[in-house]
Amino acid sequence: MKVRCPYCGATFEVPKTVSVTVCPYCGTAIWIESGERITEHYMYPDNISFNMSFRNVVGIAERQYAAPADLAETATPKSGRLHFIPLYIYHIKVVAKCPKEEESGIEEDWTTLSAVKKLPLGLTSTYRFALGSRRYFEPRRLERGVYHQPEVSPEHYIGKVSKKARGRAKWEASCSNPKINDETRWEGIVHYPFWEITYEYSGREYNALVDAVDGSVVYVEYPIEESKKKKLLVGGSGFLLIPMGVGVYVGYKLGMPIIGTVSSALTGAPGAFIYWTIAFSERGKYKLKSRLKKL
């Protein structure tokens, strides 16, 4: 269906499955049904420059086990592009009150969840976005990067975030069946910046993704030094063969050689798999895990 932007007057196509869209020409957020501008439209500033993001990428890549020793000195940045991901802001407020009591279980918080189905390189829907000082969206900033369109409606997450808050508030209440007052609501939309970076090492290109608000490296591809591949193969074999040897010995002592061999092989298999996967790959991959949360 077609929508006309109330800010710049441009007309553009939007999918029928969403209730909110962003003008691809000026970045204005719009209610599709009414065609009105959404005033609760914010953005996080891209505090981290491209050069700083590239330094963070190299800093992470060079610390990976199989990365070349000269990566920091030899790698060169090739391109960088800002992606602005739309997030929905929710104000969570749930009160669980027991009869004849003033004290209640109260849950009040703010949360942001991705409004797109497919996120850029290495970014998952469980990524914990940095909290910072957001500002009102300025259409002129659209030229700074690629603004992604919302792909789900704001109502998509209401039930999920509300259910968790109700459970916590009920748990905090002093009675088993408190009265629940749920005022959880959608508060607006905010665009969050990421740097998509391509760098070059020894004639090959590698990709990375960096949180442009706080500089966290979300995803990095890095070269694997050929001389270290043999060590990885040997190390992976060690993960498998050493436990198997112990298992065989203990199994024979206990009269269960097959069980001892199989169980020890299963113990060492995960470590061997990790080492061998890197050894047989053209490039290594690092993904940030410390910033993940449960939806």
HURAWO-V415114 format. One record per residue. PHI is phi in whole degrees, 0 to 359 (NA if undefined). BURIAL is b if it has 9 or more other C-alpha atoms within 8 Angstrom, else e. Layout:
<<PHI:BURIAL> <PHI:BURIAL>>
//
This chain:
<<NA:e> <260:e> <231:b> <254:b> <288:b> <285:b> <266:e> <253:e> <85:e> <290:e> <248:e> <208:b> <273:e> <224:e> <290:e> <282:e> <274:e> <243:b> <253:b> <231:b> <219:b> <233:b> <299:b> <287:e> <261:e> <230:b> <85:b> <291:b> <276:b> <224:b> <284:b> <293:b> <298:e> <264:e> <76:b> <272:e> <285:b> <273:b> <282:e> <274:e> <239:b> <236:b> <208:b> <266:b> <288:b> <277:b> <290:e> <262:b> <286:e> <299:e> <298:e> <293:b> <297:b> <297:b> <298:e> <296:b> <298:b> <296:b> <299:b> <286:b> <298:b> <290:b> <272:e> <287:e> <306:e> <268:b> <289:b> <298:b> <293:e> <261:e> <302:b> <297:b> <277:e> <258:e> <296:b> <230:e> <289:b> <249:e> <204:e> <213:b> <221:b> <278:b> <248:b> <252:b> <267:b> <284:b> <239:b> <265:b> <260:b> <237:b> <260:b> <263:b> <214:b> <228:b> <240:b> <249:b> <246:b> <269:b> <301:e> <61:e> <231:e> <278:e> <286:e> <222:b> <275:b> <237:b> <237:b> <222:b> <197:e> <239:e> <216:e> <235:b> <226:b> <299:b> <263:b> <245:b> <277:e> <248:e> <267:b> <296:e> <340:e> <74:b> <265:b> <246:e> <292:e> <264:e> <294:b> <270:e> <289:e> <295:e> <272:e> <206:e> <273:e> <275:b> <228:e> <295:e> <294:b> <244:e> <307:e> <294:e> <280:e> <302:b> <291:e> <283:e> <185:b> <261:b> <263:b> <276:b> <278:b> <299:b> <240:b> <230:b> <277:b> <302:b> <289:e> <303:e> <258:e> <307:b> <299:e> <291:e> <290:b> <292:b> <299:e> <297:e> <295:b> <297:b> <296:e> <292:b> <296:b> <296:b> <294:e> <282:b> <291:b> <270:e> <238:e> <278:e> <226:e> <285:b> <278:e> <260:b> <244:e> <252:b> <247:e> <300:b> <212:e> <284:b> <254:b> <158:b> <231:b> <224:b> <262:b> <243:b> <269:b> <225:b> <267:b> <264:b> <240:b> <242:b> <233:b> <239:b> <216:b> <53:e> <82:e> <243:e> <260:e> <225:b> <251:b> <206:b> <226:b> <231:b> <292:b> <279:b> <274:b> <237:e> <86:b> <295:e> <274:b> <275:b> <208:b> <216:b> <261:b> <218:b> <289:b> <249:b> <290:b> <302:e> <295:e> <271:b> <294:b> <297:b> <296:e> <294:b> <296:b> <294:e> <297:b> <296:b> <297:b> <296:b> <301:b> <269:b> <284:b> <296:e> <299:b> <295:b> <298:b> <296:b> <296:b> <297:b> <298:b> <294:b> <298:b> <294:b> <297:e> <267:e> <79:e> <226:b> <297:b> <292:e> <298:e> <297:b> <293:b> <295:b> <295:b> <289:b> <296:b> <295:e> <293:b> <273:b> <300:b> <302:e> <295:b> <297:b> <299:b> <299:b> <296:b> <291:b> <300:e> <293:b> <297:b> <265:e> <264:e> <283:e> <212:b> <271:b> <224:e> <247:e> <231:e> <289:e> <247:e> <287:e> <253:e> <266:e> <223:e> <270:e> <283:e>>
//
